[in-house]
């Protein structure tokens, strides 16, 4: 993505920008969640103590043709965030 296009993001949704400005439609993503600890740099950025437990989510988002478009690595402080996960069994595979 060019610097000119990136500067036009200007607070808008990244997904909407990719769709409207770049012609890429994000349709799904795969995320891995794991435990992490705050490094000194992360601790300073997140205002937590070095070694504090964090939740790490790494995600790859894909377009309509299955091509990877985005990779993100996000750290969350468990004192400030709570995630709910809904898991559903696919009964069609057993029919």
C-alpha positions as CSV (number, residue, x, y, z in Angstrom):
1,X,0.0,0.0,0.0
2,X,1.4,3.4,-0.9
3,X,2.1,6.1,1.7
4,X,-0.5,8.3,-0.1
5,X,-3.2,5.6,0.3
6,X,-2.3,4.9,3.9
7,X,-2.5,8.6,4.7
8,X,-6.1,8.6,3.3
9,X,-7.1,6.0,5.9
10,X,-7.6,9.0,8.3
11,X,-9.3,7.2,11.2
12,X,-11.6,5.1,9.0
13,X,-12.1,1.3,9.2
14,X,-9.1,-0.4,7.7
15,X,-11.4,-3.1,6.2
16,X,-13.6,-0.4,4.6
17,X,-10.6,1.4,3.2
18,X,-9.2,-1.8,1.7
19,X,-12.6,-2.5,0.1
20,X,-13.5,1.0,-1.2
21,X,-10.0,2.5,-1.9
22,X,-7.9,-0.6,-2.8
23,X,-10.5,-3.1,-4.2
24,X,-9.7,-5.8,-1.7
25,X,-12.5,-7.4,0.2
26,X,-11.6,-9.1,3.5
27,X,-14.0,-12.0,4.0
28,X,-12.5,-14.0,6.8
29,X,-9.5,-14.4,9.1
30,X,-7.7,-17.0,11.1
31,X,-6.5,-16.1,14.5
32,X,-4.3,-17.8,17.1
33,X,-4.6,-16.8,20.7
34,X,-1.9,-17.5,23.2
35,X,-0.4,-16.4,26.5
36,X,2.5,-13.9,26.4
37,X,4.5,-11.8,28.9
38,X,5.3,-8.1,28.6
39,X,8.8,-7.4,27.4
40,X,10.3,-4.1,28.7
41,X,9.3,-2.3,25.5
42,X,5.7,-3.7,25.6
43,X,5.4,-2.9,29.3
44,X,6.3,0.7,28.6
45,X,3.9,1.0,25.7
46,X,1.0,-0.7,27.6
47,X,1.8,0.9,31.0
48,X,2.1,-2.5,32.7
49,X,5.0,-4.1,34.6
50,X,7.7,-6.0,32.7
51,X,6.7,-9.7,32.9
52,X,3.0,-9.0,33.2
53,X,0.7,-11.7,31.7
54,X,-0.8,-10.7,28.3
55,X,-3.0,-12.2,25.7
56,X,-1.5,-12.4,22.3
57,X,-3.7,-12.6,19.2
58,X,-2.0,-13.1,15.8
59,X,-4.4,-13.0,12.8
60,X,-4.2,-13.4,9.0
61,X,-7.2,-11.9,7.1
62,X,-8.1,-13.3,3.6
63,X,-9.9,-12.0,0.5
64,X,-12.6,-13.6,-1.6
65,X,-10.0,-15.6,-3.5
66,X,-8.3,-17.0,-0.3
67,X,-5.3,-14.7,-0.6
68,X,-3.8,-13.4,2.6
69,X,-4.2,-9.6,2.9
70,X,-3.3,-8.6,6.4
71,X,-1.3,-9.9,9.3
72,X,-1.8,-8.5,12.8
73,X,-0.2,-9.1,16.1
74,X,-2.2,-7.7,19.1
75,X,-1.4,-7.7,22.8
76,X,-4.1,-7.3,25.4
77,X,-3.8,-6.7,29.1
78,X,-6.2,-9.1,30.8
79,X,-7.0,-6.4,33.4
80,X,-8.6,-4.2,30.7
81,X,-10.1,-6.7,28.2
82,X,-12.4,-9.7,28.4
83,X,-13.1,-11.9,25.4
84,X,-16.0,-14.2,24.8
85,X,-15.7,-17.1,22.5
86,X,-18.7,-18.9,21.0
87,X,-17.9,-22.4,19.8
88,X,-20.4,-24.3,17.7
89,X,-20.3,-27.8,16.4
90,X,-20.8,-28.4,12.7
91,X,-23.5,-31.1,12.7
92,X,-23.5,-31.4,8.9
93,X,-20.2,-33.2,8.9
94,X,-21.9,-36.1,10.9
95,X,-24.9,-36.4,8.7
